């Protein structure tokens, strides 16, 4: 079972999933890469030809460098669902019980999220403009110094988030929920099915 896929080009793609599975696509074929973890991997980000990071169950995190995949200790024991970063030395990972952890290129450290909600997705336009979406309409924003809660007006689980820039962000969720940030305010789209 594959849970996430990410890549640099059509000839450089990784997929992660069941029991620590990591696959690499070189443009011709998929091949397995060893990770030294048997944890389910749920989130993946790829930075360049050699560097990537994946996260998963029980706080699992594996980092790929030119030497291959290695385990990085996160200090948490919950499912990590997703991660985002603007480079390989500045990452955020999110997961169960309001967990947010931050990678500085060497180690993970916990962050105070202000929620116990299960956090499902993360995206940012810069290291000081990051959004997290979660269960029961949870939406958080990082301004470079603290996480704050954003009132969404919905109790639907928010499962995905993406943007093309700081003034163009889309959050999707259960029951056809779609929230749009236009740089001024959040708008709810109700005509999505």
Secondary structure as GFF3:
##gff-version 3
##sequence-region A 1 193
A	DSSP	beta_strand	2	9	.	.	.	ID=ss1
A	DSSP	beta_strand	12	17	.	.	.	ID=ss2
A	DSSP	three_ten_helix	18	20	.	.	.	ID=ss3
A	DSSP	beta_strand	22	25	.	.	.	ID=ss4
A	DSSP	beta_strand	30	32	.	.	.	ID=ss5
A	DSSP	beta_strand	41	46	.	.	.	ID=ss6
A	DSSP	beta_strand	52	56	.	.	.	ID=ss7
A	DSSP	three_ten_helix	57	59	.	.	.	ID=ss8
A	DSSP	beta_strand	61	65	.	.	.	ID=ss9
A	DSSP	beta_strand	68	71	.	.	.	ID=ss10
A	DSSP	beta_strand	80	87	.	.	.	ID=ss11
A	DSSP	beta_strand	90	95	.	.	.	ID=ss12
A	DSSP	three_ten_helix	96	98	.	.	.	ID=ss13
A	DSSP	beta_strand	100	103	.	.	.	ID=ss14
A	DSSP	beta_strand	108	111	.	.	.	ID=ss15
A	DSSP	beta_strand	119	126	.	.	.	ID=ss16
A	DSSP	beta_strand	129	134	.	.	.	ID=ss17
A	DSSP	three_ten_helix	135	137	.	.	.	ID=ss18
A	DSSP	beta_strand	139	142	.	.	.	ID=ss19
A	DSSP	beta_strand	147	149	.	.	.	ID=ss20
A	DSSP	beta_strand	158	165	.	.	.	ID=ss21
A	DSSP	beta_strand	168	173	.	.	.	ID=ss22
A	DSSP	three_ten_helix	174	176	.	.	.	ID=ss23
A	DSSP	beta_strand	178	181	.	.	.	ID=ss24
A	DSSP	beta_strand	186	189	.	.	.	ID=ss25
###
